Amino acid sequence: MAKRSRAGAMPSKRTMNLYYKPDRTTGPATAALYILFALTVLLAAAKIGIYDILYELGQAREQLGRVQAEERQYAGRLSDYNEVLHRYHLYAATEDERATTDRLEILDLLDDHIRTAAEVNYVSIAGDSVSVRMSGVTLAETAEILRSLRAEPIVSDATVSTASTNGGGQADDPSMPVTANITITLAKEGK
């Protein structure tokens, strides 16, 4: 141990250390460790940067192949789509036809309200208007037919345009049968 000498003097070493450790960091074993470490880092980088990307690319290509095969299958099913669409348009109702009241429903209405009481001579259906000529009923029965027609949900209005007697009788006689022309206005769909 160094002794302290007078004030201000520096200590000095008076013994020698004989233990010597040689530097082995430059030997072949150390170089091999550095090379092994560098190879491990390169392999890890290659796995992350190359192998994983190539694996995902292969998976994506397989999935693309499956989707393309499915798409070809669906395209094969749609090959006659234009023909089916053409046939659909031939048989499907047009916008105008969907907006009009079903003709069979109108004929059922006439059967229920007019043919039970009178003889129907003429029927004309144009758009939302129905013209009917009937005979064999009195004016009172004609008024009752109009009242029952107006009560139907598909009828917007019903009016008599003309009523005349069938022969030489008095037009003022309420018991005389008449020929009446009725105009029925149909209610619009959805109202």
C-alpha positions, 0 to 999 in steps of 0.5 A: 500500500502506498504511504502518504508522504508529506503534504502535497506528494503523490503516492507511488507504487512500490510493488509489482503485479505478476498476474498476466491475462493474455488477450484471446479476443483475436483468436480463431474461436472468437472469430468463429463466434462472431461469424456464427452470430452474424449467420444467425442474424442473417438467417433470422432476417432472411426468414422474416424478410424473404421466407415469410413473405414467399409463404404468404404469397403462395397462400394468397395465390392458392386463395386466388386460384380458388376464388377464380375457379368459383368465379368461373363456376358462377359465370357458367351459371349466368351464361344464359342470363340475357335469355332468362331476362328477356323471357322474364320481361315478356311475362312480367307485368310492366309498370303500367300493368302494375298500376292498373287494377286487375281485370278479373277483379273488375269483372268479379265486381260487375258480376257481384253488383250488376249481373245479379240484378240486371242484364249487362249489354256492354262492358269497356275497360280503359285505364281506370275507367269502366263503362257498362251498359245494363238493362232490365232494372228500374231507376231505383234498382240502378241507384241501389247498384250505384250505392253498392258499387261506391262502397267497394274499395276498388271503386273511386266513383260510379255515375249514371251518364244516361238512362232511357226506357226500353219502350214507349213507356213513361220515363217518369214511371219509376217501375219501368225498366231502363237501359242505363250507361254507368261509368265506374272510376277505379281507385288508384293502387295504393290509395 
